[in-house]
């Protein structure tokens, strides 16, 4: 159950952080306005809270592992929200990052 909870929190964190950054991008670069930017700032704040609920007590480990989730999640967000088509190198890189997440977060520790 702990791994499932951790994975769910990583997914929620990714939606909050990547979504928040995307909203700010839309507000600034696509001229959608201050409401989009404000929503992005709120989402980015929510990311910080979601990350704090990870079962592991080590901030550095959580953020290091989340980096891999962020990489893969960003590519997925681009596919779903912007029509981005990752090439094989994007996918290989994301796969390597996700393997890193598993090693960092769920590797056996004594």
Secondary structure, DSSP 8 states (H G I E B T S, - for coil): -HHHHHHHHHHHHHHHHHHHHHHHHHHHHS---HHHHHHHHHHHHHHHHHHHT-SS--HHHHHHHHHHHHHHHHHHHHHHHH-----HHHHHHHHHHHHHHHHHHHS---
